[in-house]
């Protein structure tokens, strides 16, 4: 995974891992 991700992608990542 790239470390240079946008806020929307990062929020989506946290949203997915919250489950």
mmCIF file as Biopython writes it, N, C-alpha, C and O atoms, coordinates in Angstrom:
data_model
#
loop_
_atom_site.group_PDB
_atom_site.id
_atom_site.type_symbol
_atom_site.label_atom_id
_atom_site.label_alt_id
_atom_site.label_comp_id
_atom_site.label_asym_id
_atom_site.label_entity_id
_atom_site.label_seq_id
_atom_site.pdbx_PDB_ins_code
_atom_site.Cartn_x
_atom_site.Cartn_y
_atom_site.Cartn_z
_atom_site.occupancy
_atom_site.B_iso_or_equiv
_atom_site.auth_seq_id
_atom_site.auth_asym_id
_atom_site.pdbx_PDB_model_num
ATOM 1  N N  . UNK A ? 1  ? 0.849   -1.203 0.000  1.0 0.0 1  A 1 
ATOM 2  C CA . UNK A ? 1  ? 0.000   0.000  0.000  1.0 0.0 1  A 1 
ATOM 3  C C  . UNK A ? 1  ? 0.883   1.252  0.000  1.0 0.0 1  A 1 
ATOM 4  O O  . UNK A ? 1  ? 1.902   1.313  0.688  1.0 0.0 1  A 1 
ATOM 5  N N  . UNK A ? 2  ? 0.481   2.207  -0.759 1.0 0.0 2  A 1 
ATOM 6  C CA . UNK A ? 2  ? 1.256   3.436  -0.826 1.0 0.0 2  A 1 
ATOM 7  C C  . UNK A ? 2  ? 1.020   4.287  0.414  1.0 0.0 2  A 1 
ATOM 8  O O  . UNK A ? 2  ? -0.090  4.346  0.943  1.0 0.0 2  A 1 
ATOM 9  N N  . UNK A ? 3  ? 2.071   4.938  0.864  1.0 0.0 3  A 1 
ATOM 10 C CA . UNK A ? 3  ? 1.942   5.793  2.049  1.0 0.0 3  A 1 
ATOM 11 C C  . UNK A ? 3  ? 1.373   7.156  1.684  1.0 0.0 3  A 1 
ATOM 12 O O  . UNK A ? 3  ? 0.854   7.874  2.539  1.0 0.0 3  A 1 
ATOM 13 N N  . UNK A ? 4  ? 1.475   7.501  0.412  1.0 0.0 4  A 1 
ATOM 14 C CA . UNK A ? 4  ? 0.964   8.794  -0.034 1.0 0.0 4  A 1 
ATOM 15 C C  . UNK A ? 4  ? -0.473  8.654  -0.517 1.0 0.0 4  A 1 
ATOM 16 O O  . UNK A ? 4  ? -0.739  8.588  -1.718 1.0 0.0 4  A 1 
ATOM 17 N N  . UNK A ? 5  ? -1.391  8.610  0.439  1.0 0.0 5  A 1 
ATOM 18 C CA . UNK A ? 5  ? -2.792  8.453  0.083  1.0 0.0 5  A 1 
ATOM 19 C C  . UNK A ? 5  ? -3.573  9.702  0.465  1.0 0.0 5  A 1 
ATOM 20 O O  . UNK A ? 5  ? -3.195  10.430 1.383  1.0 0.0 5  A 1 
ATOM 21 N N  . UNK A ? 6  ? -4.630  9.930  -0.227 1.0 0.0 6  A 1 
ATOM 22 C CA . UNK A ? 6  ? -5.445  11.102 0.050  1.0 0.0 6  A 1 
ATOM 23 C C  . UNK A ? 6  ? -6.284  10.896 1.306  1.0 0.0 6  A 1 
ATOM 24 O O  . UNK A ? 6  ? -6.363  9.782  1.823  1.0 0.0 6  A 1 
ATOM 25 N N  . UNK A ? 7  ? -6.904  11.949 1.793  1.0 0.0 7  A 1 
ATOM 26 C CA . UNK A ? 7  ? -7.707  11.854 3.012  1.0 0.0 7  A 1 
ATOM 27 C C  . UNK A ? 7  ? -8.916  10.957 2.801  1.0 0.0 7  A 1 
ATOM 28 O O  . UNK A ? 7  ? -9.295  10.205 3.699  1.0 0.0 7  A 1 
ATOM 29 N N  . UNK A ? 8  ? -9.515  11.029 1.639  1.0 0.0 8  A 1 
ATOM 30 C CA . UNK A ? 8  ? -10.687 10.200 1.355  1.0 0.0 8  A 1 
ATOM 31 C C  . UNK A ? 8  ? -10.328 8.719  1.389  1.0 0.0 8  A 1 
ATOM 32 O O  . UNK A ? 8  ? -11.080 7.901  1.918  1.0 0.0 8  A 1 
ATOM 33 N N  . UNK A ? 9  ? -9.177  8.386  0.823  1.0 0.0 9  A 1 
ATOM 34 C CA . UNK A ? 9  ? -8.732  6.987  0.829  1.0 0.0 9  A 1 
ATOM 35 C C  . UNK A ? 9  ? -8.370  6.558  2.244  1.0 0.0 9  A 1 
ATOM 36 O O  . UNK A ? 9  ? -8.626  5.421  2.641  1.0 0.0 9  A 1 
ATOM 37 N N  . UNK A ? 10 ? -7.774  7.473  2.998  1.0 0.0 10 A 1 
ATOM 38 C CA . UNK A ? 10 ? -7.393  7.155  4.369  1.0 0.0 10 A 1 
ATOM 39 C C  . UNK A ? 10 ? -8.636  6.959  5.235  1.0 0.0 10 A 1 
ATOM 40 O O  . UNK A ? 10 ? -8.678  6.057  6.071  1.0 0.0 10 A 1 
ATOM 41 N N  . UNK A ? 11 ? -9.638  7.799  5.034  1.0 0.0 11 A 1 
ATOM 42 C CA . UNK A ? 11 ? -10.882 7.660  5.781  1.0 0.0 11 A 1 
ATOM 43 C C  . UNK A ? 11 ? -11.571 6.357  5.427  1.0 0.0 11 A 1 
ATOM 44 O O  . UNK A ? 11 ? -12.158 5.702  6.288  1.0 0.0 11 A 1 
ATOM 45 N N  . UNK A ? 12 ? -11.499 5.984  4.162  1.0 0.0 12 A 1 
ATOM 46 C CA . UNK A ? 12 ? -12.090 4.732  3.713  1.0 0.0 12 A 1 
ATOM 47 C C  . UNK A ? 12 ? -11.344 3.561  4.343  1.0 0.0 12 A 1 
ATOM 48 O O  . UNK A ? 12 ? -11.946 2.546  4.692  1.0 0.0 12 A 1 
ATOM 49 N N  . UNK A ? 13 ? -10.035 3.711  4.484  1.0 0.0 13 A 1 
ATOM 50 C CA . UNK A ? 13 ? -9.218  2.672  5.098  1.0 0.0 13 A 1 
ATOM 51 C C  . UNK A ? 13 ? -9.609  2.482  6.562  1.0 0.0 13 A 1 
ATOM 52 O O  . UNK A ? 13 ? -9.771  1.351  7.021  1.0 0.0 13 A 1 
ATOM 53 N N  . UNK A ? 14 ? -9.759  3.573  7.285  1.0 0.0 14 A 1 
ATOM 54 C CA . UNK A ? 14 ? -10.158 3.489  8.690  1.0 0.0 14 A 1 
ATOM 55 C C  . UNK A ? 14 ? -11.577 2.957  8.814  1.0 0.0 14 A 1 
ATOM 56 O O  . UNK A ? 14 ? -11.890 2.214  9.743  1.0 0.0 14 A 1 
ATOM 57 N N  . UNK A ? 15 ? -12.417 3.333  7.888  1.0 0.0 15 A 1 
ATOM 58 C CA . UNK A ? 15 ? -13.800 2.865  7.902  1.0 0.0 15 A 1 
ATOM 59 C C  . UNK A ? 15 ? -13.859 1.359  7.698  1.0 0.0 15 A 1 
ATOM 60 O O  . UNK A ? 15 ? -14.679 0.670  8.305  1.0 0.0 15 A 1 
ATOM 61 N N  . UNK A ? 16 ? -12.985 0.859  6.841  1.0 0.0 16 A 1 
ATOM 62 C CA . UNK A ? 16 ? -12.956 -0.582 6.566  1.0 0.0 16 A 1 
ATOM 63 C C  . UNK A ? 16 ? -12.371 -1.354 7.736  1.0 0.0 16 A 1 
ATOM 64 O O  . UNK A ? 16 ? -12.865 -2.425 8.086  1.0 0.0 16 A 1 
ATOM 65 N N  . UNK A ? 17 ? -11.325 -0.816 8.338  1.0 0.0 17 A 1 
ATOM 66 C CA . UNK A ? 17 ? -10.656 -1.516 9.434  1.0 0.0 17 A 1 
ATOM 67 C C  . UNK A ? 17 ? -11.403 -1.371 10.753 1.0 0.0 17 A 1 
ATOM 68 O O  . UNK A ? 17 ? -11.076 -2.043 11.731 1.0 0.0 17 A 1 
ATOM 69 N N  . UNK A ? 18 ? -12.398 -0.503 10.784 1.0 0.0 18 A 1 
ATOM 70 C CA . UNK A ? 18 ? -13.161 -0.310 12.019 1.0 0.0 18 A 1 
ATOM 71 C C  . UNK A ? 18 ? -14.034 -1.522 12.315 1.0 0.0 18 A 1 
ATOM 72 O O  . UNK A ? 18 ? -14.471 -1.729 13.447 1.0 0.0 18 A 1 
ATOM 73 N N  . UNK A ? 19 ? -14.279 -2.316 11.286 1.0 0.0 19 A 1 
ATOM 74 C CA . UNK A ? 19 ? -15.095 -3.517 11.488 1.0 0.0 19 A 1 
ATOM 75 C C  . UNK A ? 19 ? -14.225 -4.628 12.043 1.0 0.0 19 A 1 
ATOM 76 O O  . UNK A ? 19 ? -14.714 -5.731 12.288 1.0 0.0 19 A 1 
#
